């Protein structure tokens, strides 16, 4: 499953959390352990945000190149579409875009802007909400909207867990689970989550691992793929002992039953944060394979003709926290079509899938539940 095929879309992740929760620390951790991925950072900034010891202080519309080659843009909402268009040009070769929301921003509005955007090179990558475990109750008291933010989050990072007792840790986890039952939750100290939650280590081509990070000069260059040939290798990725997620690679030679697969996706278990890959629906649509992208409750299918010479089979990668890998694989195997039914066609069977094929309407995209 090569992500460079089929006009790969770049995930846009919204990183949110109130002041002091540790979201900038988490972002710096992500940038230092990006494992060869090229990351662009957009700061929706209304104050002073420090990234890798460089300060962006209310410079709306400015762009700075950080010391490790990461790009940081300070923008207001009206400029977001323009920056996303610039960052997603093919010559930029970006793997992930992170929008760090202001501590006082409304993350749901940023999510809606991404979903309503008409850039075909981007896809919603999820809302990551960072929470300070030690100040959780005080934050909820000062900012009642915290509960609403947690309810719409796709991934909750319970940060600063070293500052609370084990009993308090469990209590806060229980409250978060009640407020956002559909979100995956990972605990962390100093924002140290496993970057694999946001990147795609299971599907990334080996030859891309040493591509260096983006610099501002890259974006100013002509969109000429030849210009990318002489780049230096970026820093390596040191061993990171913390494991904050589990992944399941699913490979099935038999076609998948559309109704069964949609039943599985509609009832995704707690903790399953992302699912992506290619699906073969067999006789239900013999001409196309379906690129599936799911993050939290967001789901989208992208049909495309089978590439010539490609073996027809389903390959998926599922990523989450606290997931039961064996149970998930068993449920997915049940979705496969048995031998006796493989040639049976049922036009209505694809209706559930086609509901999640983007029609190109920005209004419909923005109306998706988040």
Buried (B, 14 or more C-beta within 10 A) or exposed (E): BEBEEBEBBBBBBBBBBBEBBBBBBBBBBBBBBBBBBBBBBBBBBBEEBEBBEEEBEEBBEBBBBBEBBBBBBBBEEEBBBEBBBBBBBEBBBBBBBBBBBBBEBBBBEBBBBBBBBEBEBBBBBBBBBBBBBBBBEEBBEEBEEBBBBBBBBBBBBBBBBEEBEEEBBEBBBEBBBEBBEBBBBBBBBEBBBBBBBBBBBBBBEEEBBBBBBBBBEBBEEEEEEEEBEEBEEBBEBEEBEEEBBBBBBBEBEBBBBBBBBBBBBEEBBBBBBBBBBBBBBBBBBEEBBBBBBBBBBBBBBBBBEBEEEEEBBBBBBBBBBBBBBEEBBEBBEEBBBEEEEEEEEEEEBBEBBEEBEBEEEEEEBBEBEB
